[in-house]
Amino acid sequence: MSAPHAEIVVSDDRHMNPIRSRLPLIALLGLAFTQMGCRPPAAELKEAYSPGRGGVKGVDHALLDEVLGEFVSEKGLVDYKKLHGNRKGLDAYTDALKKVEFEPLGRDEKLALLINAYNAFTLTLILDNWPLDSINDIAKASRLEARRFRIGSLELSLNDIENKYLRSKFKEPRIHFAVNCASIGCPLLRNEAY
């Protein structure tokens, strides 16, 4: 029998009711604009990074891969209690990120690094505040805005990684499905590194 998994819940239906109550109106307006021939502007994604330079060593994500394989189920649930008792591998991975030279990496290496770092730093945030019932139990400024994580010389917050790097610098709409914010409402956390 496997150990129970702690589930972190970010929000409940009370936060969604204002949006849900407006969905019929939003749908009706969308239909009206479509019938009039109006279309919203297409999202224009831009790439900020080139494919890469030859001879630059990539980042080894094997430590994170081991952590995810051991503590994340096939359903994407994290056994936080068990991970909290054995976080040596996670800490070793986040320490290794402090030595990474970000700029010389190619586009794909940067993308994998940022996604893996975001997910590892989110796990670290939960463990640093363990025990808790929800990631919302952590003050928003400490949770999303605190620049407490390092990748090489970059000192970043979770918001920095997600919005200033991942979403703004990559033409990659699948990013939303790769980063996990430690809640049931988030995409599943893979049990292997990118």
ZATORMAR-642128 format. One record per residue: residue number from 1; x negated, y negated, z of N, C-alpha, C in turn. Coordinates in nm, 3 decimals. Atoms other than C-alpha are relative to their C-alpha. Example, Ala and Ser with C-alpha at 12.3 -4.5 7.8 and 13.67 -1.06 7.14 Angstrom:
> fiti_n.X_n.Y_n.Z_ca.X_ca.Y_ca.Z_c.X_c.Y_c.Z
> 1_-0.089_0.119_0.000_-1.230_0.450_0.780_-0.090_-0.120_0.000
> 2_0.082_0.119_-0.006_-1.367_0.106_0.714_0.077_-0.109_0.073
This chain:
> fiti_n.X_n.Y_n.Z_ca.X_ca.Y_ca.Z_c.X_c.Y_c.Z
> 1_-0.085_0.119_0.000_0.000_0.000_0.000_-0.089_-0.124_0.000
> 2_0.084_0.118_0.009_-0.145_-0.334_-0.099_0.043_-0.104_0.102
> 3_-0.027_0.106_-0.096_-0.169_-0.634_0.130_0.100_-0.098_-0.059
> 4_-0.096_0.096_0.053_0.111_-0.888_0.100_-0.072_-0.124_-0.051
> 5_0.058_0.119_0.060_0.038_-1.191_-0.111_0.070_-0.123_0.055
> 6_-0.058_0.127_-0.043_0.088_-1.539_0.027_0.040_-0.076_-0.125
> 7_-0.047_0.075_0.115_0.294_-1.739_-0.219_0.007_-0.146_0.038
> 8_-0.001_0.143_-0.023_0.237_-2.112_-0.235_0.108_-0.059_-0.090
> 9_-0.111_0.058_0.074_0.548_-2.303_-0.342_-0.016_-0.150_0.001
> 10_0.018_0.144_0.010_0.519_-2.658_-0.469_0.129_-0.076_0.022
> 11_-0.122_0.078_-0.011_0.877_-2.771_-0.496_0.120_0.093_0.001
> 12_-0.124_-0.077_0.004_1.234_-2.660_-0.464_0.099_-0.075_-0.088
> 13_-0.099_0.058_0.089_1.553_-2.742_-0.653_0.041_-0.142_0.036
> 14_-0.040_0.136_-0.038_1.617_-3.060_-0.453_-0.075_-0.105_-0.080
> 15_0.080_0.096_0.075_1.336_-3.231_-0.644_0.040_-0.004_-0.147
> 16_-0.034_-0.009_0.141_1.474_-3.124_-0.981_0.140_-0.051_-0.031
> 17_-0.138_0.037_0.026_1.840_-3.227_-0.940_0.017_-0.129_-0.080
> 18_-0.019_0.120_0.082_1.800_-3.584_-1.074_-0.030_0.025_-0.148
> 19_0.033_-0.030_0.139_1.638_-3.448_-1.389_0.106_0.091_-0.060
> 20_-0.100_-0.094_0.051_1.881_-3.161_-1.428_0.132_-0.069_-0.027
> 21_-0.128_0.067_0.022_2.178_-3.393_-1.395_-0.003_-0.087_-0.126
> 22_0.012_0.084_0.120_2.045_-3.600_-1.687_-0.028_0.081_-0.125
> 23_0.032_-0.081_0.116_1.963_-3.309_-1.917_0.106_-0.006_-0.109
> 24_-0.099_0.010_0.108_2.298_-3.316_-2.102_-0.009_-0.134_-0.074
> 25_0.012_0.131_0.063_2.255_-3.690_-2.167_-0.124_-0.005_-0.088
> 26_0.124_-0.001_0.078_1.897_-3.640_-2.284_0.019_0.082_-0.127
> 27_-0.025_-0.085_0.117_2.005_-3.358_-2.516_0.089_-0.073_-0.101
> 28_-0.091_0.073_0.087_2.290_-3.571_-2.656_-0.073_-0.113_-0.073
> 29_0.077_0.107_0.064_2.056_-3.865_-2.721_-0.095_0.056_-0.105
> 30_0.090_-0.064_0.096_1.807_-3.634_-2.890_0.073_0.039_-0.126
> 31_-0.081_-0.040_0.115_2.079_-3.498_-3.116_0.041_-0.123_-0.081
> 32_-0.041_0.122_0.069_2.202_-3.849_-3.198_-0.116_-0.059_-0.081
> 33_0.116_0.054_0.072_1.851_-3.968_-3.291_-0.035_0.088_-0.120
> 34_0.029_-0.092_0.110_1.798_-3.657_-3.506_0.099_-0.022_-0.114
> 35_-0.102_0.021_0.102_2.128_-3.717_-3.690_-0.021_-0.132_-0.074
> 36_0.026_0.129_0.063_2.025_-4.078_-3.759_-0.132_0.000_-0.077
> 37_0.126_-0.009_0.072_1.698_-3.957_-3.906_-0.119_-0.050_0.078
> 38_0.110_0.047_-0.085_1.489_-4.087_-3.616_-0.070_0.121_0.061
> 39_0.078_-0.107_-0.063_1.213_-3.862_-3.494_-0.102_-0.063_0.093
> 40_0.104_0.053_-0.089_0.984_-3.913_-3.200_-0.136_0.014_-0.067
> 41_0.132_-0.012_0.061_0.623_-3.973_-3.292_-0.065_0.133_0.038
> 42_0.070_-0.125_-0.027_0.415_-3.658_-3.320_-0.114_-0.026_0.097
> 43_0.113_0.012_-0.092_0.166_-3.602_-3.044_-0.129_0.011_-0.080
> 44_0.127_-0.003_0.071_-0.178_-3.680_-3.172_-0.110_0.034_0.100
> 45_0.106_-0.045_-0.088_-0.444_-3.479_-2.995_-0.133_-0.022_-0.069
> 46_0.132_0.027_0.057_-0.808_-3.571_-3.045_-0.105_0.080_0.075
> 47_0.113_-0.071_-0.058_-1.122_-3.372_-2.985_-0.110_-0.100_0.032
> 48_0.108_0.089_-0.040_-1.395_-3.551_-2.794_-0.136_0.068_-0.009
> 49_0.126_-0.073_-0.005_-1.658_-3.277_-2.810_-0.024_0.078_-0.128
> 50_0.037_-0.078_0.118_-1.845_-3.112_-3.094_-0.013_0.147_0.037
> 51_0.006_-0.144_-0.028_-1.865_-2.734_-3.130_-0.120_0.042_0.085
> 52_0.112_-0.037_-0.087_-2.206_-2.725_-2.963_-0.133_-0.016_-0.068
> 53_0.137_0.012_0.048_-2.577_-2.747_-2.997_-0.067_0.134_0.019
> 54_0.071_-0.126_-0.010_-2.796_-2.450_-3.060_-0.099_0.001_0.115
> 55_0.101_-0.016_-0.104_-3.015_-2.318_-2.782_0.042_-0.041_0.139
> 56_-0.045_0.040_-0.132_-2.805_-2.449_-2.493_0.065_0.120_0.068
> 57_-0.053_-0.114_-0.074_-2.737_-2.184_-2.233_0.137_-0.034_0.056
> 58_-0.135_0.018_-0.052_-2.369_-2.144_-2.144_0.005_0.024_0.150
> 59_-0.022_-0.018_-0.144_-2.225_-2.113_-1.795_0.042_0.144_0.026
> 60_-0.035_-0.136_-0.038_-2.204_-1.773_-1.627_0.120_-0.005_0.096
> 61_-0.121_-0.001_-0.081_-1.851_-1.724_-1.495_0.025_0.135_0.066
> 62_-0.014_-0.136_-0.054_-1.915_-1.368_-1.369_0.044_-0.002_0.147
> 63_-0.040_0.006_-0.141_-1.882_-1.469_-1.001_0.149_-0.028_0.014
> 64_-0.143_0.030_-0.005_-1.540_-1.622_-1.059_0.081_0.117_-0.052
> 65_-0.068_-0.116_0.056_-1.440_-1.325_-1.271_0.018_0.109_0.107
> 66_-0.009_-0.100_-0.108_-1.517_-1.093_-0.975_0.104_-0.041_0.104
> 67_-0.096_0.051_-0.101_-1.319_-1.312_-0.732_0.143_0.017_-0.051
> 68_-0.135_-0.008_0.056_-1.016_-1.331_-0.961_0.044_0.145_-0.014
> 69_-0.033_-0.142_0.015_-1.029_-0.958_-1.032_0.036_0.067_0.131
> 70_-0.024_-0.062_-0.131_-1.032_-0.873_-0.663_0.120_-0.059_0.074
> 71_-0.099_0.066_-0.086_-0.790_-1.128_-0.516_0.126_-0.050_-0.072
> 72_-0.117_0.044_0.076_-0.540_-1.204_-0.796_0.064_0.124_-0.063
> 73_-0.073_-0.116_0.052_-0.273_-0.949_-0.889_0.025_-0.015_-0.150
> 74_-0.037_0.003_0.141_-0.163_-0.860_-1.241_0.112_-0.100_-0.025
> 75_-0.111_0.096_0.012_0.139_-1.086_-1.175_-0.045_-0.143_0.028
> 76_0.051_0.134_-0.022_-0.087_-1.383_-1.104_0.011_-0.052_0.142
> 77_-0.012_0.042_-0.140_-0.034_-1.389_-0.727_-0.134_0.017_0.070
> 78_0.127_0.000_-0.072_-0.330_-1.470_-0.505_0.022_0.052_0.141
> 79_-0.001_-0.047_-0.139_-0.391_-1.281_-0.182_-0.090_-0.096_0.079
> 80_0.076_0.105_-0.067_-0.501_-1.598_-0.001_-0.054_0.046_0.136
> 81_0.044_-0.045_-0.131_-0.521_-1.430_0.338_-0.127_0.085_-0.013
> 82_0.117_-0.086_0.022_-0.764_-1.168_0.209_-0.118_-0.082_-0.055
> 83_0.105_0.085_0.057_-0.959_-1.426_0.005_-0.059_-0.091_0.108
> 84_0.049_0.086_-0.108_-0.984_-1.654_0.308_-0.101_0.075_0.087
> 85_0.092_-0.080_-0.081_-1.155_-1.371_0.497_-0.126_0.040_-0.074
> 86_0.116_-0.040_0.079_-1.399_-1.310_0.212_-0.017_-0.096_-0.117
> 87_0.012_0.103_0.103_-1.466_-1.631_0.021_-0.142_-0.021_-0.049
> 88_0.141_0.014_0.034_-1.839_-1.578_-0.027_-0.020_-0.013_-0.152
> 89_0.015_0.006_0.145_-1.807_-1.513_-0.403_0.052_-0.130_-0.059
> 90_-0.057_0.126_0.047_-1.584_-1.816_-0.459_-0.093_-0.116_0.034
> 91_0.092_0.107_-0.041_-1.819_-2.041_-0.262_-0.129_0.003_-0.083
> 92_0.120_-0.013_0.082_-2.118_-1.906_-0.458_0.025_-0.056_-0.140
> 93_-0.034_0.052_0.133_-1.940_-1.987_-0.786_0.009_-0.153_0.003
> 94_-0.014_0.147_-0.003_-1.846_-2.343_-0.684_-0.135_-0.067_0.029
> 95_0.135_0.054_-0.022_-2.203_-2.398_-0.556_-0.080_0.002_-0.131
> 96_0.070_-0.010_0.128_-2.337_-2.279_-0.894_0.044_-0.110_-0.096
> 97_-0.049_0.106_0.089_-2.118_-2.538_-1.070_-0.073_-0.132_0.024
> 98_0.073_0.123_-0.032_-2.318_-2.811_-0.895_-0.130_-0.012_-0.078
> 99_0.127_-0.002_0.073_-2.622_-2.710_-1.101_0.018_-0.001_-0.152
> 100_-0.029_-0.006_0.144_-2.452_-2.705_-1.442_-0.028_-0.135_-0.065
> 101_0.016_0.122_0.080_-2.560_-2.958_-1.703_0.116_-0.004_-0.098
> 102_-0.125_0.004_0.076_-2.225_-3.056_-1.854_-0.019_-0.049_-0.142
> 103_0.006_0.066_0.131_-2.317_-3.282_-2.144_-0.059_0.086_-0.111
> 104_0.056_-0.078_0.112_-2.537_-3.041_-2.346_0.089_0.116_-0.047
> 105_-0.085_-0.114_0.037_-2.263_-2.775_-2.352_0.085_-0.034_-0.122
> 106_-0.088_0.017_0.115_-2.058_-2.724_-2.666_0.145_-0.007_0.043
> 107_-0.143_0.018_-0.025_-1.684_-2.777_-2.691_0.062_0.118_0.072
> 108_-0.063_-0.117_-0.061_-1.577_-2.421_-2.607_-0.054_0.029_0.140
> 109_0.059_-0.021_-0.132_-1.821_-2.392_-2.316_0.054_-0.102_0.100
> 110_-0.055_0.104_-0.088_-1.695_-2.723_-2.174_0.145_0.033_0.037
> 111_-0.140_-0.033_-0.025_-1.333_-2.612_-2.210_0.011_0.113_0.102
> 112_-0.003_-0.112_-0.095_-1.393_-2.279_-2.034_-0.048_-0.043_0.137
> 113_0.054_0.047_-0.128_-1.602_-2.448_-1.765_0.103_-0.082_0.076
> 114_-0.096_0.087_-0.067_-1.339_-2.712_-1.689_0.123_0.077_0.049
> 115_-0.115_-0.081_-0.043_-1.051_-2.461_-1.678_-0.037_0.086_0.119
> 116_0.043_-0.085_-0.110_-1.245_-2.220_-1.458_-0.029_-0.080_0.126
> 117_0.030_0.085_-0.116_-1.368_-2.501_-1.234_0.129_-0.048_0.066
> 118_-0.128_0.045_-0.056_-1.014_-2.639_-1.192_0.064_0.111_0.084
> 119_-0.063_-0.111_-0.071_-0.881_-2.298_-1.092_-0.079_0.037_0.126
> 120_0.083_-0.031_-0.117_-1.175_-2.228_-0.858_0.012_-0.108_0.107
> 121_-0.011_0.109_-0.097_-1.151_-2.571_-0.695_0.138_-0.002_0.066
> 122_-0.134_-0.009_-0.059_-0.777_-2.525_-0.644_0.003_0.110_0.106
> 123_0.010_-0.107_-0.101_-0.843_-2.194_-0.466_-0.076_-0.050_0.122
> 124_0.081_0.055_-0.110_-1.109_-2.369_-0.258_0.083_-0.097_0.084
> 125_-0.085_0.095_-0.071_-0.864_-2.647_-0.167_0.098_0.072_0.092
> 126_-0.093_-0.077_-0.082_-0.609_-2.394_-0.044_-0.073_0.062_0.118
> 127_0.073_-0.067_-0.108_-0.869_-2.202_0.156_-0.053_-0.098_0.103
> 128_0.049_0.102_-0.094_-1.012_-2.521_0.310_0.110_-0.051_0.091
> 129_-0.114_0.047_-0.080_-0.663_-2.601_0.442_0.084_0.116_0.053
> 130_-0.072_-0.120_-0.042_-0.559_-2.244_0.529_0.015_0.004_0.150
> 131_-0.121_-0.050_0.066_-0.314_-2.146_0.669_0.096_-0.115_-0.033
> 132_-0.104_0.094_0.038_-0.035_-2.336_0.495_0.107_0.074_-0.078
> 133_-0.113_-0.062_0.072_0.302_-2.257_0.340_0.009_-0.049_-0.143
> 134_-0.012_0.060_0.132_0.275_-2.486_0.039_-0.118_-0.092_-0.023
> 135_0.106_0.096_0.033_0.011_-2.685_-0.141_0.046_-0.142_0.032
> 136_-0.054_0.131_-0.037_0.242_-2.980_-0.069_-0.022_-0.033_0.147
> 137_0.035_0.028_-0.140_0.144_-2.942_0.297_-0.129_-0.080_0.011
> 138_0.123_0.079_0.006_-0.184_-3.106_0.194_0.038_-0.138_-0.054
> 139_-0.031_0.137_0.044_-0.161_-3.485_0.162_-0.038_-0.018_-0.147
> 140_0.020_0.015_0.145_-0.135_-3.586_-0.206_-0.138_-0.058_-0.031
> 141_0.131_0.062_0.025_-0.446_-3.805_-0.186_-0.113_0.100_0.020
> 142_0.103_-0.103_-0.025_-0.648_-3.514_-0.045_0.011_0.114_-0.099
> 143_-0.027_-0.115_0.087_-0.491_-3.264_-0.281_-0.041_-0.028_-0.143
> 144_0.020_0.026_0.142_-0.511_-3.429_-0.623_-0.102_-0.108_-0.031
> 145_0.082_0.117_0.031_-0.706_-3.753_-0.600_-0.138_0.000_0.062
> 146_0.129_0.001_-0.070_-0.998_-3.671_-0.369_-0.110_0.051_-0.092
> 147_0.116_-0.040_0.081_-1.325_-3.663_-0.559_-0.095_0.077_0.089
> 148_0.077_-0.084_-0.091_-1.469_-3.374_-0.365_-0.065_0.119_-0.068
> 149_0.051_-0.115_0.072_-1.568_-3.129_-0.636_-0.108_-0.045_-0.099
> 150_0.111_0.037_0.088_-1.890_-3.129_-0.838_-0.023_0.102_-0.110
> 151_0.051_-0.076_0.115_-1.984_-3.006_-1.181_-0.122_-0.078_-0.043
> 152_0.124_0.072_0.029_-2.347_-3.103_-1.226_0.000_-0.133_0.073
> 153_0.004_0.133_-0.061_-2.375_-3.476_-1.166_0.139_-0.065_0.009
> 154_-0.136_0.055_-0.003_-1.999_-3.531_-1.207_0.067_0.031_0.133
> 155_-0.078_-0.019_-0.121_-1.801_-3.582_-0.888_0.146_-0.025_-0.037
> 156_-0.132_0.001_0.060_-1.439_-3.504_-0.971_0.110_0.037_0.099
> 157_-0.121_-0.045_-0.068_-1.089_-3.471_-0.835_0.068_0.101_-0.093
> 158_-0.078_-0.090_0.086_-0.843_-3.211_-0.962_0.068_-0.079_-0.111
> 159_-0.062_0.085_0.104_-0.661_-3.494_-1.144_-0.101_-0.041_-0.106
> 160_0.104_0.037_0.098_-0.990_-3.602_-1.306_-0.021_0.114_-0.099
> 161_0.026_-0.114_0.088_-1.053_-3.253_-1.441_0.117_0.020_-0.096
> 162_-0.117_-0.028_0.084_-0.698_-3.207_-1.568_0.029_-0.111_-0.099
> 163_-0.048_0.109_0.085_-0.622_-3.551_-1.706_-0.109_-0.079_-0.071
> 164_0.106_0.078_0.065_-0.950_-3.734_-1.777_-0.087_0.086_-0.090
> 165_0.083_-0.088_0.083_-1.121_-3.431_-1.925_0.084_0.095_-0.085
> 166_-0.070_-0.103_0.077_-0.896_-3.141_-2.024_0.105_-0.057_-0.095
> 167_-0.112_0.045_0.084_-0.584_-3.318_-2.151_-0.041_-0.111_-0.097
> 168_0.031_0.114_0.086_-0.750_-3.629_-2.295_-0.113_0.027_-0.099
> 169_0.116_-0.017_0.085_-1.059_-3.481_-2.458_0.004_0.126_-0.087
> 170_-0.009_-0.123_0.078_-0.942_-3.151_-2.608_0.129_0.004_-0.079
> 171_-0.118_-0.021_0.083_-0.704_-3.086_-2.895_0.044_0.144_0.024
> 172_-0.030_-0.136_-0.043_-0.575_-2.783_-2.710_0.129_0.001_0.083
> 173_-0.126_0.004_-0.073_-0.204_-2.765_-2.616_0.017_0.115_0.099
> 174_-0.014_-0.114_-0.092_-0.254_-2.432_-2.434_-0.062_-0.025_0.137
> 175_0.063_0.032_-0.128_-0.442_-2.604_-2.150_0.101_0.013_0.114
> 176_-0.104_-0.006_-0.104_-0.115_-2.630_-1.955_0.018_0.142_0.053
> 177_-0.021_-0.138_-0.040_-0.096_-2.251_-1.945_-0.124_0.063_0.063
> 178_0.125_-0.055_-0.051_-0.455_-2.207_-1.829_-0.036_-0.050_0.139
> 179_0.033_0.054_-0.132_-0.481_-2.432_-1.523_0.113_0.033_0.096
> 180_-0.097_-0.043_-0.100_-0.309_-2.320_-1.205_-0.009_-0.090_0.122
> 181_-0.002_0.094_-0.111_-0.204_-2.563_-0.933_0.047_0.064_0.131
> 182_-0.030_-0.074_-0.124_-0.137_-2.295_-0.668_0.145_-0.010_0.042
> 183_-0.142_-0.002_-0.034_0.239_-2.293_-0.688_0.073_0.099_-0.090
> 184_-0.082_-0.091_0.079_0.509_-2.060_-0.810_0.044_-0.066_-0.130
> 185_-0.044_0.073_0.119_0.614_-2.330_-1.058_-0.109_-0.018_-0.106
> 186_0.111_0.014_0.094_0.272_-2.327_-1.226_-0.011_0.125_-0.088
> 187_0.029_-0.120_0.078_0.162_-2.095_-1.502_-0.077_0.101_0.087
> 188_0.067_-0.103_-0.077_0.027_-1.765_-1.372_-0.151_-0.018_-0.005
> 189_0.146_0.000_-0.005_-0.334_-1.751_-1.262_-0.048_0.134_-0.055
> 190_0.054_-0.125_0.054_-0.519_-1.497_-1.473_-0.092_0.066_0.102
> 191_0.090_-0.068_-0.092_-0.708_-1.232_-1.283_-0.136_0.026_-0.064
> 192_0.133_0.002_0.059_-1.014_-1.295_-1.496_-0.032_-0.143_-0.042
> 193_0.042_0.134_0.037_-1.216_-1.602_-1.581_0.011_-0.021_-0.151
> 194_0.002_0.033_0.142_-1.199_-1.782_-1.915_-0.143_-0.002_-0.049
